Amino acid sequence: MINTILIANRGEIACRIIRTCRKLGIRSVVVYSDADADSLHVQMADTAVSIGPSPATESYLDSAKIIAAAKRTGADAIHPGFGFLAENPSFAEQCGQAGLIFIGPSPEAMTAMGNKRAAKALVMAVGVPVLPGFVGEDQPDEKFIAEAERIGFPLMVKAADGGGGKGMRLVQQAADLPDALVSARREALQAFGSDEVMLERALLNPRHIEVQVIGDYHGNLIHLGERECSIQRRHQKIIEETPSPVVDADLRQQLGETAVLAARSVNYHNAGTVEFLLADDGQFYFLEMNTRLQVEHPVTELVTGIDLVEWQIRIAEGEALSVTQDDVEMTGHAVEARVYAEDAANQFLPATGSVLWWQTATDEGIRIDSGVQTGDSVSVYYDPMVAKVIAYGVDRKTAVRCLHRALQKTIFLGVKNNLSFLQAVLRHPEFRIGNLSTSFIADNLANWQPEAGDSILALIVASLAQFEAHPQLALNGGFWRNNLNRPQLYRYLVGDEEIDVLVTAVPRKPSHFRISLSTIPHQEMDVMLHEGQPSHMILTIDGWRKTAVYGQSEASWFVHSDAGVVVLQAVSLLPEPKTAADVGGSLRAPMPGSVIAVLVEVGQAVEASQPLMKLEAMKMEHTIRAAGEGIVTEIYFGVGDVVEASVQLLQIRAVNTSES
């Protein structure tokens, strides 16, 4: 029996595995980097071992450190979770050599399915349908260009190793292929250690359907139905559900049997997922097989009642599956939303910062898989997904409605996040009727911007929080006052608009205020503060009782209500003298990250929109481009340097004008 499991991962998946370990009476050990020393998974585990610096290459991807930690703590087995070393056959082999059980498939199966090119050839041989493409070992650009002409456009350039949208580029015409090959290879090398790529005919507007399979060492291999994973951005899933709105019993049987056929071709055991693209005509094509637990596994667990992590462990112990294919029943409907620290209104750029407040819904039918807590920091070093919110209902309508409400009640303050965007997807009429495809976001929400939220409530909450904390001191200005009956002034920026708030305590009426805003002249609001705990406020404004949760980070105030989150910037009443702004073509990092390519040199002339530098953060690549023509006069960072958000990266002197 397995008595102790070391979890070679972090965040929400580490916490989720710990919960099953507790259920089975298994001792849990986790590893952590410097950035995760105070993280939730460290606090939840029975014990934890430090494995080094924050960069994943020096900690979570260092197999030697992880195996040493397992031996040191007396672990019997290692569970890799997903990501990091989960699909690394070399790591699985090292575990076996160290006398540790690897909770996952065999290294041979991982090798066979880990390379998309080889996997595609393998499943074709057993009759699994695939899209036309080029999967040859011959990799020069000339060969790809010739094969692209044969396949036809549009097509996809895809990393042969790995997945998750990394090393993937859609190419619409031949002229764009060389640049796509360069960027896909670079991203693939960084993410998976191999720059091998392949070509595949692009199936426009397909559905992304995947099938969960699980097998044991006794020859039993079954599927647990399909998951609809079509709602994606950057080729990465953000909302998944089961069953799919368009898969009927016959198609489900075809998909399931094909997935099992693909898995049997590599003698697969443990949990895995076979992914397909589904065309409008009902034809489906093999995409890849993920030889690990999937991020979206909770929806399958909810509709089948099967704990996949539990069965991963039982299979690793040599136990035979206790259910047959005929025993598998899908009851009800489940939908999952991935909560990311990212700016959904700005190309989904990853975000970092301190979590001022984290709170989730506790409603019936809601499951939360989270690795974040109040006080944590979201760092640049890891994937920006912090949690998953999953809803279960008797039917799709109920599950979607419950998930939407749960997201409304999820409070994530201090870091930009996609909670509002997820709600917008769930509200969209096309989503409600199940009309989905991988281009859903581009087709329906390309220009999405968050709703304004209740800015009046936010202004009142921030002002009362300051007034109650220091009634004698106008914090925004730093001056003292001795007449508390006079209005107290606070000033904020809401977007680009500057708004003054005047707060007056009503004499002889505790917790009663009159408040006016400069944007609503000649009108005072009657406000009663019922409860004003730190970060939480209940108040009545002109007869309307409202609740808010808030947090402050320096001059920024974050206020959450049912209407969403409003961010205010406090403005000093006694500002410092203004200094000259940066001049020149100063180009700043739109996000924290590391420099992966410098594409220009000092003294080089550049044109508008010309690529200058590439940054990578949280597994995503971003290109810095010139705003206009000019000459590069300074380059402040090189490949490998870590930069903070908004730091100046380069300097460009505009041509024939003053520096811009």
MARTOR-55038 format. One record per residue (C-alpha): y, z, x; residue number from 1. Coordinates in nm, 2 decimals, padded with zeros to 4 digits. Layout:
N
> y;z;x;nr
> Y;Z;X;NUM;
...
//
This chain:
660
> y;z;x;nr
> 00.00;00.00;00.00;1;
> 00.36;-00.05;00.10;2;
> 00.53;00.29;00.13;3;
> 00.86;00.19;00.29;4;
> 01.06;-00.14;00.26;5;
> 01.35;-00.24;00.49;6;
> 01.59;-00.46;00.30;7;
> 01.73;-00.72;00.53;8;
> 02.04;-00.79;00.32;9;
> 02.35;-00.63;00.18;10;
> 02.56;-00.61;-00.14;11;
> 02.43;-00.66;-00.49;12;
> 02.09;-00.79;-00.40;13;
> 02.02;-00.50;-00.17;14;
> 02.12;-00.26;-00.45;15;
> 01.90;-00.45;-00.70;16;
> 01.59;-00.43;-00.47;17;
> 01.65;-00.06;-00.41;18;
> 01.63;00.00;-00.79;19;
> 01.28;-00.16;-00.81;20;
> 01.18;00.04;-00.50;21;
> 01.27;00.36;-00.68;22;
> 01.07;00.25;-00.99;23;
> 00.76;00.19;-00.77;24;
> 00.80;00.51;-00.57;25;
> 00.88;00.31;-00.25;26;
> 01.11;00.45;00.02;27;
> 01.40;00.21;00.09;28;
> 01.57;00.14;00.42;29;
> 01.88;-00.08;00.45;30;
> 02.07;-00.22;00.75;31;
> 02.45;-00.25;00.77;32;
> 02.72;-00.40;00.98;33;
> 03.04;-00.23;01.08;34;
> 03.21;-00.38;00.78;35;
> 02.95;-00.23;00.55;36;
> 02.93;00.12;00.69;37;
> 03.05;00.28;00.36;38;
> 02.91;00.02;00.12;39;
> 02.72;00.09;-00.20;40;
> 02.38;-00.03;-00.07;41;
> 02.41;00.21;00.22;42;
> 02.48;00.50;-00.02;43;
> 02.20;00.41;-00.25;44;
> 01.92;00.36;00.00;45;
> 01.70;00.65;00.12;46;
> 01.82;00.58;00.48;47;
> 02.03;00.32;00.66;48;
> 02.05;00.18;01.01;49;
> 02.36;00.03;01.18;50;
> 02.29;-00.32;01.33;51;
> 02.61;-00.41;01.49;52;
> 02.95;-00.59;01.45;53;
> 03.08;-00.74;01.12;54;
> 03.01;-01.11;01.19;55;
> 02.67;-01.20;01.03;56;
> 02.55;-01.37;01.35;57;
> 02.58;-01.04;01.53;58;
> 02.42;-00.83;01.25;59;
> 02.25;-00.96;00.94;60;
> 02.13;-01.28;01.11;61;
> 02.00;-01.10;01.42;62;
> 01.63;-01.08;01.35;63;
> 01.55;-00.87;01.66;64;
> 01.79;-00.60;01.55;65;
> 01.65;-00.60;01.20;66;
> 01.28;-00.58;01.31;67;
> 01.38;-00.30;01.56;68;
> 01.53;-00.11;01.27;69;
> 01.22;-00.15;01.06;70;
> 01.00;-00.02;01.34;71;
> 01.23;00.27;01.41;72;
> 01.23;00.38;01.05;73;
> 00.86;00.34;00.99;74;
> 00.89;00.05;00.74;75;
> 00.57;-00.13;00.63;76;
> 00.75;-00.44;00.50;77;
> 01.07;-00.63;00.50;78;
> 01.24;-00.78;00.19;79;
> 01.49;-01.05;00.29;80;
> 01.67;-01.08;-00.05;81;
> 01.85;-01.41;-00.06;82;
> 02.07;-01.58;00.20;83;
> 02.08;-01.47;00.56;84;
> 01.72;-01.48;00.69;85;
> 01.55;-01.52;00.35;86;
> 01.43;-01.87;00.41;87;
> 01.39;-01.85;00.79;88;
> 01.02;-01.92;00.88;89;
> 01.08;-01.80;01.23;90;
> 01.19;-01.46;01.10;91;
> 00.88;-01.44;00.87;92;
> 00.66;-01.51;01.17;93;
> 00.83;-01.24;01.38;94;
> 00.77;-00.99;01.10;95;
> 00.40;-01.07;01.11;96;
> 00.39;-01.04;01.49;97;
> 00.55;-00.70;01.46;98;
> 00.29;-00.58;01.21;99;
> 00.54;-00.60;00.92;100;
> 00.47;-00.75;00.58;101;
> 00.73;-01.02;00.50;102;
> 00.79;-01.01;00.12;103;
> 00.81;-01.38;00.06;104;
> 00.61;-01.70;00.10;105;
> 00.43;-01.81;00.42;106;
> 00.62;-01.95;00.71;107;
> 00.43;-02.27;00.66;108;
> 00.55;-02.31;00.30;109;
> 00.91;-02.22;00.40;110;
> 00.90;-02.48;00.68;111;
> 00.77;-02.75;00.45;112;
> 01.02;-02.69;00.17;113;
> 01.31;-02.57;00.39;114;
> 01.39;-02.92;00.51;115;
> 01.50;-03.13;00.21;116;
> 01.40;-03.45;00.38;117;
> 01.05;-03.34;00.45;118;
> 01.01;-03.16;00.11;119;
> 01.11;-03.48;-00.07;120;
> 00.85;-03.68;00.11;121;
> 00.59;-03.41;00.05;122;
> 00.64;-03.38;-00.33;123;
> 00.66;-03.76;-00.37;124;
> 00.30;-03.78;-00.23;125;
> 00.17;-03.56;-00.51;126;
> 00.36;-03.75;-00.79;127;
> 00.68;-03.55;-00.84;128;
> 00.97;-03.78;-00.93;129;
> 01.26;-03.80;-00.69;130;
> 01.59;-03.99;-00.67;131;
> 01.62;-04.29;-00.44;132;
> 01.75;-04.20;-00.10;133;
> 01.71;-04.20;00.28;134;
> 01.51;-03.92;00.44;135;
> 01.43;-04.07;00.78;136;
> 01.43;-03.89;01.11;137;
> 01.65;-04.16;01.26;138;
> 02.00;-04.01;01.23;139;
> 02.27;-04.24;01.39;140;
> 02.56;-04.33;01.17;141;
> 02.47;-04.70;01.18;142;
> 02.14;-04.62;01.02;143;
> 02.31;-04.42;00.74;144;
> 02.56;-04.69;00.67;145;
> 02.29;-04.95;00.64;146;
> 02.08;-04.73;00.42;147;
> 02.38;-04.64;00.20;148;
> 02.43;-05.01;00.12;149;
> 02.06;-05.03;00.02;150;
> 02.08;-04.72;-00.20;151;
> 02.42;-04.80;-00.35;152;
> 02.72;-04.59;-00.44;153;
> 02.80;-04.32;-00.54;154;
> 02.57;-04.12;-00.32;155;
> 02.53;-03.77;-00.18;156;
> 02.53;-03.67;00.18;157;
> 02.32;-03.35;00.20;158;
> 02.21;-03.11;00.47;159;
> 01.84;-03.14;00.52;160;
> 01.81;-02.77;00.58;161;
> 01.95;-02.50;00.35;162;
> 02.12;-02.52;00.02;163;
> 02.39;-02.35;-00.18;164;
> 02.62;-02.65;-00.17;165;
> 02.67;-02.63;00.21;166;
> 02.67;-02.95;00.40;167;
> 02.70;-03.16;00.08;168;
> 02.95;-03.44;00.02;169;
> 02.99;-03.69;-00.27;170;
> 03.07;-04.04;-00.14;171;
> 03.21;-04.29;-00.38;172;
> 03.26;-04.58;-00.14;173;
> 03.14;-04.71;00.20;174;
> 03.47;-04.64;00.37;175;
> 03.44;-04.27;00.31;176;
> 03.09;-04.23;00.45;177;
> 03.16;-04.18;00.82;178;
> 03.40;-03.88;00.75;179;
> 03.15;-03.73;00.50;180;
> 02.88;-03.75;00.77;181;
> 03.10;-03.57;01.02;182;
> 03.20;-03.29;00.79;183;
> 02.86;-03.24;00.63;184;
> 02.69;-03.23;00.97;185;
> 02.94;-02.97;01.10;186;
> 02.90;-02.75;00.80;187;
> 02.52;-02.78;00.80;188;
> 02.51;-02.68;01.17;189;
> 02.72;-02.37;01.11;190;
> 02.53;-02.27;00.79;191;
> 02.17;-02.35;00.88;192;
> 02.16;-02.42;01.26;193;
> 02.07;-02.78;01.21;194;
> 02.30;-03.08;01.16;195;
> 02.03;-03.30;01.01;196;
> 02.14;-03.47;00.69;197;
> 02.00;-03.71;00.43;198;
> 02.13;-03.95;00.17;199;
> 02.05;-03.94;-00.20;200;
> 02.16;-04.15;-00.50;201;
> 02.42;-03.95;-00.68;202;
> 02.33;-03.89;-01.04;203;
> 02.66;-03.86;-01.22;204;
> 02.71;-03.58;-01.48;205;
> 02.35;-03.46;-01.47;206;
> 02.23;-03.12;-01.58;207;
> 02.10;-02.88;-01.31;208;
> 01.77;-02.73;-01.43;209;
> 01.55;-02.51;-01.23;210;
> 01.21;-02.36;-01.29;211;
> 01.10;-02.01;-01.17;212;
> 00.75;-02.01;-01.02;213;
> 00.54;-01.72;-00.89;214;
> 00.20;-01.72;-00.72;215;
> -00.04;-01.48;-00.56;216;
> -00.29;-01.49;-00.27;217;
> -00.58;-01.54;-00.52;218;
> -00.48;-01.90;-00.63;219;
> -00.29;-01.80;-00.94;220;
> 00.04;-01.99;-00.97;221;
> 00.25;-01.99;-01.29;222;
> 00.60;-02.08;-01.41;223;
> 00.83;-01.86;-01.61;224;
> 01.04;-02.12;-01.78;225;
> 01.36;-02.30;-01.69;226;
> 01.72;-02.19;-01.62;227;
> 02.02;-02.40;-01.69;228;
> 02.25;-02.39;-01.39;229;
> 02.49;-02.68;-01.46;230;
> 02.82;-02.48;-01.45;231;
> 02.92;-02.51;-01.08;232;
> 03.21;-02.53;-00.85;233;
> 03.19;-02.65;-00.49;234;
> 02.82;-02.74;-00.58;235;
> 02.76;-02.37;-00.63;236;
> 02.65;-02.21;-00.96;237;
> 02.87;-01.96;-01.13;238;
> 02.71;-01.94;-01.48;239;
> 02.34;-01.96;-01.55;240;
> 02.13;-01.92;-01.86;241;
> 01.78;-01.94;-02.00;242;
> 01.65;-02.11;-02.19;243;
> 01.84;-02.43;-02.15;244;
> 02.02;-02.55;-02.46;245;
> 01.86;-02.90;-02.43;246;
> 01.51;-02.82;-02.32;247;
> 01.25;-02.82;-02.60;248;
> 00.89;-02.71;-02.58;249;
> 00.76;-03.05;-02.46;250;
> 01.01;-03.09;-02.18;251;
> 00.97;-02.73;-02.08;252;
> 00.60;-02.79;-02.03;253;
> 00.66;-03.10;-01.83;254;
> 00.92;-02.93;-01.61;255;
> 00.69;-02.63;-01.56;256;
> 00.38;-02.83;-01.48;257;
> 00.58;-03.04;-01.23;258;
> 00.73;-02.73;-01.06;259;
> 00.38;-02.58;-01.03;260;
> 00.25;-02.91;-00.89;261;
> 00.53;-02.91;-00.62;262;
> 00.46;-02.54;-00.53;263;
> 00.08;-02.60;-00.51;264;
> 00.15;-02.88;-00.26;265;
> 00.24;-02.61;00.00;266;
> -00.01;-02.34;-00.12;267;
> 00.28;-02.13;-00.24;268;
> 00.27;-01.76;-00.31;269;
> 00.54;-01.51;-00.40;270;
> 00.85;-01.60;-00.60;271;
> 01.02;-01.94;-00.57;272;
> 01.23;-02.19;-00.76;273;
> 01.19;-02.56;-00.80;274;
> 01.52;-02.73;-00.88;275;
> 01.56;-03.06;-01.08;276;
> 01.84;-03.29;-01.19;277;
> 01.81;-03.38;-01.56;278;
> 01.96;-03.72;-01.68;279;
> 02.08;-03.80;-02.02;280;
> 01.77;-03.99;-02.10;281;
> 01.55;-03.69;-02.04;282;
> 01.42;-03.80;-01.71;283;
> 01.42;-03.54;-01.44;284;
> 01.41;-03.56;-01.06;285;
> 01.31;-03.31;-00.79;286;
> 01.61;-03.17;-00.60;287;
> 01.48;-02.90;-00.38;288;
> 01.26;-02.59;-00.37;289;
> 01.41;-02.25;-00.28;290;
> 01.15;-02.04;-00.11;291;
> 01.30;-01.71;-00.21;292;
> 01.43;-01.50;-00.49;293;
> 01.73;-01.67;-00.66;294;
> 02.07;-01.52;-00.74;295;
> 02.01;-01.60;-01.10;296;
> 01.67;-01.43;-01.14;297;
> 01.79;-01.16;-01.38;298;
> 01.82;-01.41;-01.68;299;
> 01.45;-01.49;-01.64;300;
> 01.36;-01.12;-01.61;301;
> 01.55;-01.05;-01.94;302;
> 01.38;-01.32;-02.15;303;
> 01.03;-01.27;-02.01;304;
> 01.02;-00.90;-01.95;305;
> 00.89;-00.96;-01.59;306;
> 01.04;-00.77;-01.30;307;
> 01.03;-01.04;-01.03;308;
> 01.11;-00.81;-00.74;309;
> 00.83;-00.58;-00.85;310;
> 00.59;-00.87;-00.85;311;
> 00.71;-00.99;-00.51;312;
> 00.61;-00.65;-00.38;313;
> 00.28;-00.64;-00.56;314;
> 00.19;-00.98;-00.44;315;
> 00.28;-00.89;-00.08;316;
> 00.04;-00.60;-00.12;317;
> -00.24;-00.84;-00.21;318;
> -00.24;-00.78;-00.59;319;
> -00.34;-01.06;-00.83;320;
> -00.10;-01.16;-01.10;321;
> -00.18;-00.98;-01.42;322;
> -00.04;-01.25;-01.65;323;
> -00.16;-01.61;-01.70;324;
> 00.05;-01.91;-01.81;325;
> -00.05;-01.85;-02.17;326;
> 00.08;-01.49;-02.15;327;
> 00.43;-01.59;-02.06;328;
> 00.67;-01.57;-02.36;329;
> 01.04;-01.64;-02.36;330;
> 01.21;-01.42;-02.61;331;
> 01.58;-01.44;-02.69;332;
> 01.85;-01.57;-02.46;333;
> 02.02;-01.45;-02.14;334;
> 02.34;-01.57;-01.97;335;
> 02.47;-01.46;-01.63;336;
> 02.81;-01.49;-01.48;337;
> 02.88;-01.45;-01.10;338;
> 03.19;-01.25;-01.02;339;
> 03.36;-01.39;-00.71;340;
> 03.65;-01.27;-00.50;341;
> 03.83;-01.60;-00.51;342;
> 04.14;-01.78;-00.65;343;
> 04.01;-01.99;-00.93;344;
> 04.35;-02.15;-00.98;345;
> 04.38;-02.26;-00.62;346;
> 04.06;-02.46;-00.54;347;
> 03.85;-02.15;-00.56;348;
> 03.96;-02.03;-00.22;349;
> 03.79;-01.70;-00.12;350;
> 04.00;-01.39;-00.14;351;
> 03.99;-01.06;00.05;352;
> 04.15;-00.72;00.01;353;
> 04.09;-00.36;-00.10;354;
> 03.92;-00.29;-00.43;355;
> 04.16;-00.06;-00.60;356;
> 03.95;-00.02;-00.91;357;
> 03.60;-00.15;-01.01;358;
> 03.46;-00.07;-01.36;359;
> 03.20;-00.26;-01.57;360;
> 03.09;-00.27;-01.93;361;
> 02.82;-00.04;-02.05;362;
> 02.75;-00.22;-02.38;363;
> 02.40;-00.27;-02.52;364;
> 02.23;-00.58;-02.38;365;
> 02.45;-00.59;-02.07;366;
> 02.31;-00.57;-01.72;367;
> 02.52;-00.54;-01.41;368;
> 02.39;-00.63;-01.07;369;
> 02.68;-00.51;-00.84;370;
> 02.73;-00.43;-00.48;371;
> 03.09;-00.32;-00.50;372;
> 03.27;00.00;-00.59;373;
> 03.62;00.13;-00.60;374;
> 03.76;00.18;-00.25;375;
> 03.56;-00.10;-00.09;376;
> 03.71;-00.38;00.11;377;
> 03.61;-00.75;00.04;378;
> 03.60;-00.89;00.39;379;
> 03.61;-01.24;00.54;380;
> 03.27;-01.21;00.69;381;
> 03.04;-01.26;00.39;382;
> 02.99;-01.46;00.07;383;
> 03.27;-01.38;-00.18;384;
> 03.02;-01.30;-00.46;385;
> 03.05;-00.93;-00.54;386;
> 02.85;-00.88;-00.87;387;
> 02.67;-01.05;-01.16;388;
> 02.73;-00.97;-01.52;389;
> 02.43;-01.06;-01.74;390;
> 02.41;-01.05;-02.12;391;
> 02.09;-01.07;-02.34;392;
> 02.09;-01.15;-02.71;393;
> 01.86;-01.27;-02.98;394;
> 02.00;-01.62;-02.95;395;
> 02.25;-01.81;-02.73;396;
> 02.55;-01.75;-02.95;397;
> 02.50;-01.37;-02.94;398;
> 02.44;-01.37;-02.56;399;
> 02.74;-01.58;-02.48;400;
> 02.97;-01.37;-02.71;401;
> 02.84;-01.05;-02.55;402;
> 02.89;-01.18;-02.20;403;
> 03.25;-01.28;-02.28;404;
> 03.33;-00.94;-02.41;405;
> 03.16;-00.77;-02.11;406;
> 03.38;-00.98;-01.87;407;
> 03.69;-00.88;-02.07;408;
> 03.59;-00.52;-02.01;409;
> 03.51;-00.56;-01.64;410;
> 03.80;-00.43;-01.43;411;
> 03.84;-00.57;-01.07;412;
> 04.18;-00.48;-00.93;413;
> 04.33;-00.54;-00.59;414;
> 04.16;-00.87;-00.51;415;
> 04.20;-01.21;-00.67;416;
> 03.89;-01.29;-00.87;417;
> 03.74;-01.53;-01.12;418;
> 03.69;-01.31;-01.42;419;
> 03.95;-01.49;-01.63;420;
> 03.81;-01.83;-01.53;421;
> 03.46;-01.73;-01.63;422;
> 03.59;-01.62;-01.97;423;
> 03.77;-01.96;-02.01;424;
> 03.44;-02.14;-01.94;425;
> 03.26;-01.93;-02.20;426;
> 03.53;-01.99;-02.46;427;
> 03.54;-02.37;-02.41;428;
> 03.41;-02.56;-02.72;429;
> 03.19;-02.79;-02.51;430;
> 03.02;-02.48;-02.35;431;
> 02.97;-02.32;-02.69;432;
> 02.78;-02.62;-02.82;433;
> 02.58;-02.65;-02.50;434;
> 02.73;-02.98;-02.38;435;
> 02.69;-02.91;-02.01;436;
> 02.67;-03.10;-01.68;437;
> 02.74;-03.04;-01.31;438;
> 03.08;-03.20;-01.36;439;
> 03.17;-02.96;-01.65;440;
> 03.45;-02.78;-01.46;441;
> 03.60;-03.10;-01.32;442;
> 03.59;-03.26;-01.66;443;
> 03.72;-02.97;-01.87;444;
> 03.89;-02.71;-01.65;445;
> 04.03;-02.90;-01.35;446;
> 04.39;-02.78;-01.41;447;
> 04.30;-02.43;-01.53;448;
> 04.56;-02.16;-01.49;449;
> 04.52;-01.80;-01.59;450;
> 04.68;-01.67;-01.90;451;
> 05.00;-01.47;-01.86;452;
> 04.85;-01.14;-01.98;453;
> 05.05;-00.86;-02.13;454;
> 05.34;-00.84;-01.89;455;
> 05.54;-00.61;-02.10;456;
> 05.26;-00.35;-02.10;457;
> 05.22;-00.40;-01.73;458;
> 05.59;-00.34;-01.66;459;
> 05.59;-00.03;-01.87;460;
> 05.27;00.11;-01.71;461;
> 05.40;00.06;-01.36;462;
> 05.73;00.22;-01.44;463;
> 05.59;00.52;-01.62;464;
> 05.34;00.58;-01.34;465;
> 05.63;00.60;-01.09;466;
> 05.85;00.80;-01.33;467;
> 05.58;01.06;-01.41;468;
> 05.48;01.10;-01.04;469;
> 05.84;01.15;-00.92;470;
> 06.09;01.20;-01.20;471;
> 06.37;01.29;-00.96;472;
> 06.32;00.99;-00.73;473;
> 06.38;00.63;-00.80;474;
> 06.10;00.51;-00.58;475;
> 06.22;00.15;-00.57;476;
> 06.55;00.24;-00.41;477;
> 06.48;00.55;-00.22;478;
> 06.77;00.76;-00.35;479;
> 06.78;01.09;-00.52;480;
> 06.92;01.16;-00.87;481;
> 07.00;01.49;-01.05;482;
> 07.06;01.36;-01.40;483;
> 06.73;01.29;-01.56;484;
> 06.88;01.19;-01.89;485;
> 07.02;00.88;-01.75;486;
> 06.80;00.57;-01.75;487;
> 06.60;00.52;-01.44;488;
> 06.59;00.16;-01.30;489;
> 06.28;-00.02;-01.17;490;
> 06.28;-00.38;-01.06;491;
> 05.98;-00.62;-01.03;492;
> 05.89;-00.98;-00.98;493;
> 05.66;-01.13;-01.24;494;
> 05.57;-01.46;-01.09;495;
> 05.91;-01.60;-00.99;496;
> 06.11;-01.40;-01.25;497;
> 06.29;-01.08;-01.15;498;
> 06.28;-00.82;-01.43;499;
> 06.46;-00.49;-01.46;500;
> 06.30;-00.20;-01.64;501;
> 06.51;00.10;-01.77;502;
> 06.32;00.42;-01.85;503;
> 06.48;00.71;-02.03;504;
> 06.30;01.03;-02.11;505;
> 06.37;01.15;-02.47;506;
> 06.52;01.50;-02.46;507;
> 06.30;01.78;-02.60;508;
> 06.01;01.53;-02.67;509;
> 05.76;01.55;-02.39;510;
> 05.59;01.23;-02.29;511;
> 05.83;01.03;-02.52;512;
> 06.04;00.75;-02.37;513;
> 06.28;00.48;-02.45;514;
> 06.23;00.17;-02.24;515;
> 06.42;-00.16;-02.22;516;
> 06.37;-00.48;-02.03;517;
> 06.63;-00.71;-01.89;518;
> 06.44;-01.01;-02.05;519;
> 06.47;-00.85;-02.39;520;
> 06.84;-00.76;-02.42;521;
> 06.98;-00.51;-02.68;522;
> 06.63;-00.38;-02.76;523;
> 06.47;-00.05;-02.68;524;
> 06.10;00.02;-02.72;525;
> 05.97;00.35;-02.84;526;
> 05.69;00.46;-02.60;527;
> 05.46;00.76;-02.63;528;
> 05.24;00.84;-02.33;529;
> 04.92;01.00;-02.46;530;
> 04.72;01.01;-02.14;531;
> 04.84;00.94;-01.79;532;
> 04.56;01.01;-01.54;533;
> 04.56;00.84;-01.20;534;
> 04.48;00.47;-01.25;535;
> 04.44;00.51;-01.63;536;
> 04.70;00.52;-01.91;537;
> 04.69;00.54;-02.29;538;
> 05.02;00.49;-02.47;539;
> 05.17;00.37;-02.79;540;
> 05.44;00.11;-02.78;541;
> 05.64;00.06;-03.10;542;
> 05.34;00.19;-03.30;543;
> 05.07;-00.02;-03.11;544;
> 04.83;00.20;-02.92;545;
> 04.72;00.04;-02.59;546;
> 04.50;00.13;-02.29;547;
> 04.55;00.01;-01.93;548;
> 04.40;00.06;-01.60;549;
> 04.62;00.01;-01.29;550;
> 04.63;00.03;-00.92;551;
> 04.89;00.00;-00.65;552;
> 04.87;-00.15;-00.30;553;
> 05.20;-00.12;-00.12;554;
> 05.46;-00.31;-00.33;555;
> 05.19;-00.47;-00.55;556;
> 05.09;-00.33;-00.89;557;
> 04.78;-00.45;-01.07;558;
> 04.75;-00.37;-01.44;559;
> 04.44;-00.45;-01.65;560;
> 04.43;-00.46;-02.03;561;
> 04.24;-00.65;-02.29;562;
> 04.48;-00.94;-02.23;563;
> 04.38;-00.97;-01.87;564;
> 04.53;-00.86;-01.54;565;
> 04.90;-00.88;-01.45;566;
> 05.02;-00.85;-01.09;567;
> 05.37;-00.72;-01.03;568;
> 05.57;-00.71;-00.71;569;
> 05.80;-00.41;-00.69;570;
> 06.15;-00.51;-00.57;571;
> 06.36;-00.27;-00.37;572;
> 06.70;-00.18;-00.52;573;
> 06.83;-00.14;-00.16;574;
> 06.67;-00.44;00.01;575;
> 06.68;-00.49;00.39;576;
> 06.92;-00.76;00.51;577;
> 06.75;-01.10;00.50;578;
> 06.65;-01.27;00.82;579;
> 06.62;-01.63;00.90;580;
> 06.31;-01.78;00.74;581;
> 06.05;-01.96;00.95;582;
> 06.16;-02.31;01.03;583;
> 05.97;-02.60;01.16;584;
> 05.65;-02.74;01.01;585;
> 05.49;-02.40;01.01;586;
> 05.15;-02.42;00.86;587;
> 04.99;-02.10;00.74;588;
> 04.63;-02.01;00.67;589;
> 04.57;-02.02;00.29;590;
> 04.29;-01.77;00.33;591;
> 04.15;-01.54;00.60;592;
> 03.88;-01.70;00.80;593;
> 03.77;-01.85;01.13;594;
> 03.88;-02.17;01.30;595;
> 03.59;-02.42;01.32;596;
> 03.78;-02.73;01.43;597;
> 04.12;-02.82;01.58;598;
> 04.18;-03.18;01.51;599;
> 04.51;-03.24;01.69;600;
> 04.68;-03.17;02.03;601;
> 05.02;-03.05;02.13;602;
> 05.26;-03.35;02.15;603;
> 05.05;-03.56;01.91;604;
> 05.24;-03.74;01.63;605;
> 05.09;-03.68;01.28;606;
> 05.14;-03.83;00.94;607;
> 05.16;-03.67;00.60;608;
> 04.83;-03.53;00.48;609;
> 04.66;-03.58;00.82;610;
> 04.39;-03.32;00.88;611;
> 04.51;-03.07;01.15;612;
> 04.27;-02.79;01.15;613;
> 03.96;-02.66;00.96;614;
> 03.89;-02.30;00.86;615;
> 03.57;-02.15;00.74;616;
> 03.56;-01.84;00.52;617;
> 03.29;-01.69;00.32;618;
> 03.07;-01.99;00.37;619;
> 03.34;-02.23;00.25;620;
> 03.53;-02.49;00.46;621;
> 03.90;-02.57;00.41;622;
> 04.11;-02.84;00.57;623;
> 04.47;-02.77;00.68;624;
> 04.68;-03.09;00.64;625;
> 05.03;-03.19;00.75;626;
> 05.30;-03.17;00.49;627;
> 05.49;-03.47;00.64;628;
> 05.54;-03.67;00.96;629;
> 05.61;-03.49;01.28;630;
> 05.51;-03.39;01.63;631;
> 05.28;-03.10;01.70;632;
> 05.47;-02.85;01.92;633;
> 05.25;-02.54;01.91;634;
> 04.88;-02.46;01.83;635;
> 04.84;-02.09;01.80;636;
> 04.46;-02.06;01.75;637;
> 04.14;-02.23;01.88;638;
> 03.78;-02.28;01.76;639;
> 03.62;-01.94;01.70;640;
> 03.94;-01.75;01.64;641;
> 03.95;-01.53;01.33;642;
> 04.28;-01.55;01.14;643;
> 04.43;-01.35;00.86;644;
> 04.57;-01.50;00.54;645;
> 04.93;-01.65;00.57;646;
> 04.93;-01.64;00.95;647;
> 05.10;-01.93;01.11;648;
> 04.84;-02.17;01.26;649;
> 05.05;-02.46;01.40;650;
> 05.41;-02.57;01.45;651;
> 05.52;-02.92;01.37;652;
> 05.87;-03.06;01.44;653;
> 05.97;-03.31;01.18;654;
> 06.06;-03.66;01.31;655;
> 06.43;-03.76;01.31;656;
> 06.53;-03.45;01.11;657;
> 06.58;-03.08;01.17;658;
> 06.26;-02.88;01.18;659;
> 06.11;-02.85;00.83;660;
//
